[in-house]
Amino acid sequence: MRLRTRTAYAFLTPYLLVFLAFWIWPIVNSFWLSFLNTRTANWTFNPQVTWGRLLVDPAFANALKNTLLILVIQVPIMIALATVLAVLLNSPALKARGPFRFAFFAPVVVGEVAYAAVFRLMFNEFGIINKLGMTAGLPAVAWLSEPTAAMAVIIIALTWRWAGYNAIIILAGLQSIPDDVYEAATIDGVSKFRQFLFITLPLLRPVIILCVVLSVIGTMQLFSEPFLITNRGGPGQATETLGLFLYRMGFNTFNFGYASAIAYTIAALAVAISLLNLWIGREREQ
């Protein structure tokens, strides 16, 4: 038994060493960096210029506001759309369900750079969105140079990319609901809409909460879309998120101590909001 145990640990040792070197040590080291003033020749312990700055930095407050704005607007819209899509994809009346499911899931497979470039071309001044609007008699919109419009582009892009992904997860939850429940409700004369409200949604609550938690974590780390579509959070810093602000502090100004403090703040906020969602879901089940 001891030989088998040693053999097992011998096989695990390479992975554990890699995990220690590239995961545990960077996490611990970045936490220590968050207390250091890295803007001097000799780094010194001074949490006032890192953690203290978070409380008074208007740029951080702007990035936090933009991130929470996307979280509050985009995530509910996306989850609602994903739920509707999942119900439609699960309908027995839908023919060729396989190709439709793949079509809605496909945006996740598309590379971030490619799809961001497409959205940037579609929503620029001479893009197809403005051309279609002008055909319908609407004025052209400066999608990428007006703050509110640029934020709308980010929300539309995120919804397009992730709605199908969440729909597939919710679809798996839908397929786990027994048909007997719906048959009994139909016999009792319950309409399809009321079945959706009082049977489908309550039984899907754990799956929907999972999607919300995953979306919260993803939104708190949002980087690619504002970096690529709105040119690093433009116009100005109107669409700069916490992830993009972290990148700017760490790799543009080389303020690694402050960037580390921002990183841990992002992680703490993601955990707190996710736990809040799990707590709300658990309370409703009781």
Secondary structure as UniProt FT lines:
FT   HELIX           2..19
FT   HELIX           20..24
FT   HELIX           25..33
FT   TURN            34..35
FT   STRAND          36..37
FT   TURN            38..39
FT   STRAND          44..45
FT   HELIX           47..49
FT   HELIX           51..54
FT   TURN            55..56
FT   HELIX           58..89
FT   TURN            92..93
FT   HELIX           97..109
FT   HELIX           112..122
FT   TURN            125..126
FT   HELIX           128..135
FT   TURN            136..137
FT   TURN            143..145
FT   HELIX           147..175
FT   HELIX           179..187
FT   TURN            188..189
FT   HELIX           192..195
FT   HELIX           196..200
FT   HELIX           201..220
FT   HELIX           224..228
FT   TURN            229..233
FT   TURN            236..239
FT   HELIX           242..247
FT   HELIX           248..252
FT   HELIX           256..285
//
